[in-house]
């Protein structure tokens, strides 16, 4: 497989010509194709949301000071 990294976020993967030709000879049922596309997009959305949650959590932790063992008395 040949892979090119564009930016640091997008990765383009090209299949070898032999894999492409075999995939084209086997047509899928329309419902199966739609189901596969929906599953793929759903997976992308889940991954995006998970990364966003992790990033938000990391930022909030960096903005909020750690609780110290000393108590301040005014």
ABEGO torsion letter per residue (X at the ends): XBBBBBEAABBBBBBBAAAAAAAAABBBBAAAAAAAAAAAAAAAAAAAAAAAAAAAAAAAAAABBBBBABBBBX
